[in-house]
Amino acid sequence: MGPKTILVPFISEAASHAALDLACAAAGMFDSHLDVLYLKPDARTMIPYVGEGMSGALVEDVLVAAERDAVDRSIGARALFGAQLARHGLYEAQMPNGPGPSASWREVTGREDEIVAIAGRTADLIAVSRPVDASDGPPSTLFETALFETGQAVLVAPPVPVTAFGRRILIAWNGSPEAAGAVSAAMPFLHRADDVAILAVSGWSEGILSIEALARRLLWRGIGADVETMREFTGSIGENVMAAAARRGADMIVMGAYTHGRLRQMILGGVTRHVLETASIPLLMSH
């Protein structure tokens, strides 16, 4: 059974378009229901600075303009939601009430991290866009909240929407609990895939020690997987993971995230950080 409920936190078209597009495609695979949660901006937080010397009338004008902008953003986001549903063949319903994939739209105002954490814990999967540095792009806080505060796997969309995914899957295996969780969450995708490969790299935790056992686990579930171990290589582990994905024509990577600690990888770099920064295909990650 695939994921039946997929949460899509929606901030803005620039930040969330790719995630919504990918989630719609995933919903089509499994007849899932998308819970699209529009994180409605609070007009008061959209005002960068209000000087003490401003008159009450001027403050009121600024607030009215900010509220109007918030309404315009909401209307634009709702329109994109409708267009994506039509494009992918989803019907709109608050709850699934028939065959085929469906989606609902709801708007919530408040702290994004708290809202996403609470909503994500009751979803089967969470879809977010890959964090980027652009001011209007997907923030890293949204990805980190989904990954660290929900207990669920995260489907990460690349910046450029993909036409198809999940047919050729690379499991980047390091033998960690995080990687094990990602594989379990990916089982519905793995069952549908035409080609599955497992990659373990020397020096990356203990993946090589358990890669054959993982291949047997998948085979017992009817999933044949090619096994590749890299004992000698040049460059970083992250670079070799991405090179293997490209060499195999993978259209999706399954992996654990931040298995050596988020702070350490943010400061010193790491496999998760490299893959997040460079992947042009969807990622399914778990922590």
C-alpha positions as CSV (number, residue, x, y, z in Angstrom):
1,M,0.0,0.0,0.0
2,G,1.3,3.4,-0.9
3,P,1.1,6.7,1.0
4,K,-2.6,7.6,1.3
5,T,-2.1,11.1,2.7
6,I,0.6,13.4,1.4
7,L,1.1,16.8,3.2
8,V,2.2,19.7,1.0
9,P,3.1,22.8,3.0
10,F,2.6,25.7,0.6
11,I,4.3,29.0,1.2
12,S,4.4,30.7,-2.2
13,E,4.5,29.8,-5.9
14,A,8.2,30.3,-6.1
15,A,8.9,28.2,-2.9
16,S,6.3,25.5,-3.3
17,H,5.5,25.0,-7.0
18,A,7.9,22.1,-7.5
19,A,6.7,20.3,-4.3
20,L,3.1,20.6,-5.3
21,D,3.9,19.3,-8.9
22,L,5.8,16.3,-7.5
23,A,3.2,15.5,-4.9
24,C,0.5,15.5,-7.6
25,A,2.5,13.0,-9.6
26,A,3.0,10.8,-6.5
27,A,-0.7,11.0,-5.7
28,G,-1.4,9.8,-9.2
29,M,0.8,6.7,-8.6
30,F,-1.0,5.6,-5.4
31,D,-4.4,7.2,-5.6
32,S,-3.4,9.4,-2.6
33,H,-5.0,12.4,-1.1
34,L,-3.0,15.6,-1.0
35,D,-3.5,17.8,2.1
36,V,-2.2,21.1,0.7
37,L,-1.6,23.4,3.6
38,Y,-1.3,27.1,2.6
39,L,0.8,28.8,5.3
40,K,-1.0,32.2,5.0
41,P,1.2,35.1,5.8
42,D,0.3,37.3,8.7
43,A,0.0,40.9,7.3
44,R,1.6,42.3,10.5
45,T,4.7,40.2,9.9
46,M,5.0,41.5,6.3
47,I,5.8,45.0,7.4
48,P,9.6,45.1,7.8
49,Y,9.7,48.3,9.9
50,V,7.3,50.8,11.4
51,G,9.0,53.8,12.8
52,E,7.9,55.3,16.1
53,G,7.4,58.6,14.5
54,M,4.8,57.3,12.0
55,S,1.3,58.6,12.4
56,G,-1.6,56.3,13.2
57,A,-3.1,57.0,9.8
58,L,0.1,56.0,8.0
59,V,0.5,52.8,10.0
60,E,-3.1,51.9,9.1
61,D,-2.4,52.5,5.4
62,V,0.7,50.2,5.6
63,L,-1.3,47.5,7.3
64,V,-4.1,47.7,4.7
65,A,-1.6,47.4,1.9
66,A,0.1,44.4,3.6
67,E,-3.3,42.7,4.1
68,R,-4.2,43.4,0.4
69,D,-0.9,41.8,-0.6
70,A,-1.5,38.8,1.6
71,V,-5.0,38.3,0.0
72,D,-3.4,38.6,-3.5
73,R,-0.8,36.0,-2.6
74,S,-3.5,33.7,-1.3
75,I,-5.6,34.1,-4.5
76,G,-2.5,33.3,-6.7
77,A,-1.6,30.3,-4.7
78,R,-5.2,28.9,-4.9
79,A,-5.2,29.4,-8.6
80,L,-1.9,27.5,-9.0
81,F,-3.4,24.7,-6.8
82,G,-6.4,24.4,-9.2
83,A,-4.2,24.4,-12.3
84,Q,-2.0,21.6,-10.9
85,L,-5.0,19.5,-10.0
86,A,-6.4,19.9,-13.5
87,R,-3.0,19.1,-15.1
88,H,-2.5,15.9,-13.1
89,G,-6.1,14.7,-13.1
90,L,-6.8,15.1,-9.4
91,Y,-10.3,16.0,-8.1
92,E,-10.8,18.4,-5.2
93,A,-12.4,17.1,-2.0
94,Q,-11.9,17.7,1.7
95,M,-11.7,13.9,2.1
96,P,-11.3,11.1,-0.4
97,N,-14.8,10.1,-1.6
98,G,-14.1,8.1,-4.7
99,P,-11.6,6.3,-6.8
100,G,-8.6,8.2,-8.1
101,P,-6.3,10.8,-6.5
102,S,-7.7,13.8,-4.7
103,A,-6.6,17.0,-3.0
104,S,-7.9,19.5,-0.4
105,W,-6.9,23.1,0.3
106,R,-6.8,24.7,3.6
107,E,-5.3,28.0,4.9
108,V,-3.7,28.5,8.3
109,T,-2.0,31.5,9.8
110,G,0.6,31.1,12.4
111,R,4.2,29.9,13.0
112,E,5.2,27.8,10.0
113,D,7.4,25.4,12.0
114,E,4.7,24.6,14.6
115,I,1.9,24.2,12.0
116,V,4.0,21.9,9.7
117,A,5.3,19.8,12.6
118,I,1.8,19.1,14.0
119,A,0.2,18.5,10.5
120,G,3.1,16.3,9.3
121,R,2.9,13.8,12.2
122,T,-0.4,12.5,10.9
123,A,0.5,12.3,7.2
124,D,2.0,9.3,5.4
125,L,4.5,11.5,3.5
126,I,5.5,15.1,3.3
127,A,6.4,16.8,0.1
128,V,8.7,19.9,0.1
129,S,10.8,21.7,-2.4
130,R,14.6,21.6,-2.1
131,P,16.0,24.5,0.0
132,V,17.7,27.2,-2.0
133,D,19.5,30.4,-1.1
134,A,17.2,32.7,-3.2
135,S,15.2,35.1,-1.1
136,D,11.9,33.9,-2.6
137,G,12.9,30.3,-2.7
138,P,12.1,27.3,-0.4
139,P,13.5,28.0,3.0
140,S,15.7,25.5,4.8
141,T,13.5,25.8,7.9
142,L,10.6,24.2,6.1
143,F,12.6,21.2,5.0
144,E,14.2,20.8,8.4
145,T,10.9,21.0,10.2
146,A,9.4,18.3,8.0
147,L,12.5,16.1,8.4
148,F,13.3,16.5,12.1
149,E,10.0,17.4,13.8
150,T,7.4,15.1,12.2
151,G,8.8,11.5,12.3
152,Q,7.7,11.0,8.7
153,A,9.7,10.6,5.5
154,V,10.1,13.6,3.2
155,L,9.8,13.7,-0.6
156,V,12.1,16.5,-1.8
157,A,11.4,18.1,-5.1
158,P,14.2,19.5,-7.3
159,P,14.0,23.1,-8.3
160,V,13.0,22.2,-11.9
161,P,9.8,20.0,-12.1
162,V,10.4,16.6,-13.5
163,T,8.2,14.9,-16.1
164,A,8.4,11.4,-14.4
165,F,10.2,9.8,-11.5
166,G,10.4,6.6,-9.5
167,R,11.2,4.2,-12.4
168,R,14.9,4.0,-11.8
169,I,15.7,4.3,-8.1
170,L,19.1,4.4,-6.4
171,I,19.2,3.6,-2.7
172,A,22.2,5.4,-1.2
173,W,22.8,2.9,1.7
174,N,25.1,3.6,4.7
175,G,23.5,1.1,7.1
176,S,22.2,3.8,9.4
177,P,18.8,3.9,11.2
178,E,18.0,6.9,9.0
179,A,18.7,5.0,5.8
180,A,16.7,2.0,7.1
181,G,13.7,4.3,7.7
182,A,14.1,5.8,4.2
183,V,14.0,2.4,2.6
184,S,10.9,1.4,4.6
185,A,9.1,4.6,3.5
186,A,10.2,4.0,-0.1
187,M,8.8,0.5,-0.3
188,P,5.7,1.5,-2.4
189,F,8.0,3.3,-4.8
190,L,10.4,0.4,-5.0
191,H,7.7,-2.1,-5.8
192,R,6.6,0.1,-8.8
193,A,10.2,0.7,-10.1
194,D,11.6,-0.9,-13.2
195,D,15.1,-0.8,-11.9
196,V,16.5,-0.6,-8.3
197,A,20.1,-0.3,-7.3
198,I,21.8,-0.2,-3.9
199,L,25.0,1.8,-3.5
200,A,27.4,1.6,-0.5
201,V,30.6,3.5,-0.3
202,S,33.6,2.6,1.8
203,G,34.0,4.9,4.8
204,W,30.3,5.9,4.8
205,S,29.2,4.4,8.1
206,E,28.7,0.7,7.8
207,G,26.8,0.4,4.5
208,I,29.1,-2.1,2.9
209,L,28.7,-4.5,5.8
210,S,24.9,-4.8,5.4
211,I,24.3,-4.1,1.7
212,E,23.8,-7.7,0.8
213,A,21.4,-8.2,3.7
214,L,19.4,-5.2,2.4
215,A,19.3,-6.7,-1.1
216,R,18.0,-10.0,0.4
217,R,15.3,-8.1,2.3
218,L,14.1,-6.4,-0.9
219,L,14.2,-9.7,-2.8
220,W,12.0,-11.4,-0.1
221,R,9.5,-8.6,-0.9
222,G,9.7,-9.3,-4.6
223,I,12.1,-6.4,-5.4
224,G,15.2,-7.3,-7.3
225,A,18.1,-4.9,-6.8
226,D,21.5,-4.5,-8.3
227,V,24.3,-4.1,-5.6
228,E,27.2,-1.8,-6.1
229,T,30.0,-1.2,-3.6
230,M,32.6,1.5,-4.0
231,R,35.8,0.6,-2.0
232,E,38.2,2.9,-3.9
233,F,37.2,6.3,-5.3
234,T,38.2,9.8,-5.7
235,G,36.3,12.9,-4.5
236,S,33.8,13.1,-1.7
237,I,31.2,10.4,-0.9
238,G,28.4,12.8,-1.9
239,E,30.0,13.4,-5.3
240,N,30.2,9.7,-5.9
241,V,26.6,9.1,-4.9
242,M,25.5,11.7,-7.4
243,A,27.9,10.3,-10.1
244,A,26.4,6.9,-9.5
245,A,22.9,8.2,-9.9
246,A,23.8,9.9,-13.1
247,R,25.6,6.8,-14.5
248,R,22.6,4.6,-13.7
249,G,20.1,7.1,-15.1
250,A,18.3,7.2,-11.7
251,D,15.3,9.4,-11.5
252,M,15.0,9.1,-7.7
253,I,17.3,8.7,-4.8
254,V,16.4,7.1,-1.4
255,M,18.6,7.9,1.5
256,G,18.9,8.7,5.2
257,A,19.5,12.3,6.1
258,Y,22.1,13.8,8.4
259,T,23.2,10.5,9.9
260,H,26.3,12.2,11.4
261,G,24.4,15.1,12.9
262,R,22.9,18.2,11.3
263,L,25.3,20.7,12.9
264,R,28.4,18.8,11.9
265,Q,27.3,18.4,8.3
266,M,26.2,22.0,8.1
267,I,29.7,23.1,9.3
268,L,31.9,20.5,7.7
269,G,29.8,19.4,4.8
270,G,28.5,15.9,4.3
271,V,26.6,13.6,2.0
272,T,23.2,15.0,2.8
273,R,24.3,18.5,2.3
274,H,26.0,17.7,-1.1
275,V,23.0,15.8,-2.4
276,L,20.5,18.5,-1.3
277,E,22.6,21.2,-3.0
278,T,23.1,19.3,-6.3
279,A,20.4,16.8,-7.0
280,S,18.2,17.5,-10.0
281,I,16.0,14.5,-9.3
282,P,13.5,13.8,-6.5
283,L,14.9,12.6,-3.1
284,L,13.1,10.5,-0.5
285,M,14.7,11.1,2.8
286,S,14.2,10.1,6.4
287,H,15.8,11.0,9.7
